[in-house]
Amino acid sequence: MLVDKFLTDVCSEYGIPKKTIDAEAIDELKRHNWTGNIRELRNVVERLVILSGKSISIGDVHAYVLPNK
């Protein structure tokens, strides 16, 4: 739910259509050990919005968020 909210907010801030995120990408984000606060997740979503195409894939998560995977 938070990722969807952040996607809406970030895309609106950048003036672009809302991007979708694949279920596999959501699952990968769920498996991540989030040691920071909620801002860490929002920053990750913003990074994915900026660097991905129309849809955010698990490959985007691996490339831009969890590069060690």
C-alpha positions as CSV (number, residue, x, y, z in Angstrom):
1,M,0.0,0.0,0.0
2,L,2.8,2.4,0.8
3,V,4.6,1.7,-2.5
4,D,1.4,2.5,-4.4
5,K,1.0,5.7,-2.5
6,F,4.6,6.7,-3.1
7,L,4.3,5.9,-6.8
8,T,1.2,8.2,-7.0
9,D,3.0,11.0,-5.2
10,V,6.3,10.8,-6.9
11,C,4.9,10.5,-10.4
12,S,2.6,13.5,-9.7
13,E,5.6,15.5,-8.4
14,Y,7.5,14.8,-11.6
15,G,4.4,15.4,-13.8
16,I,4.5,12.0,-15.4
17,P,1.8,9.3,-15.6
18,K,1.7,6.9,-12.7
19,K,4.0,3.9,-13.3
20,T,3.0,0.3,-12.5
21,I,5.1,-2.1,-10.5
22,D,5.3,-5.8,-11.2
23,A,4.2,-8.2,-8.5
24,E,7.7,-9.8,-8.5
25,A,9.2,-6.3,-7.8
26,I,6.9,-5.8,-4.9
27,D,7.8,-9.2,-3.5
28,E,11.5,-8.4,-3.8
29,L,11.0,-5.2,-2.0
30,K,9.1,-7.0,0.8
31,R,12.1,-9.4,1.2
32,H,14.5,-6.5,1.7
33,N,15.6,-5.7,5.3
34,W,14.5,-2.1,5.7
35,T,16.7,-0.7,8.4
36,G,15.8,2.9,7.8
37,N,12.5,4.7,8.4
38,I,9.7,5.2,5.9
39,R,11.7,7.8,4.1
40,E,14.1,5.1,2.9
41,L,11.2,3.3,1.1
42,R,10.0,6.5,-0.4
43,N,13.5,7.3,-1.7
44,V,13.7,3.9,-3.2
45,V,10.4,4.3,-5.0
46,E,11.5,7.7,-6.2
47,R,14.7,6.2,-7.6
48,L,12.8,3.5,-9.3
49,V,10.4,6.0,-10.9
50,I,13.3,8.1,-12.2
51,L,15.4,5.2,-13.6
52,S,12.8,2.7,-14.8
53,G,10.6,2.6,-17.9
54,K,6.8,2.6,-17.9
55,S,6.7,-0.3,-15.5
56,I,9.0,-1.1,-12.6
57,S,10.3,-4.7,-12.9
58,I,12.2,-7.0,-10.6
59,G,15.2,-6.3,-12.8
60,D,14.9,-2.6,-12.0
61,V,14.8,-3.4,-8.3
62,H,18.0,-5.5,-8.6
63,A,19.7,-2.9,-10.8
64,Y,18.8,0.3,-8.8
65,V,18.0,-0.8,-5.3
66,L,19.5,-4.2,-4.4
67,P,22.5,-4.4,-6.8
68,N,24.0,-7.3,-4.9
69,K,21.3,-9.7,-5.9
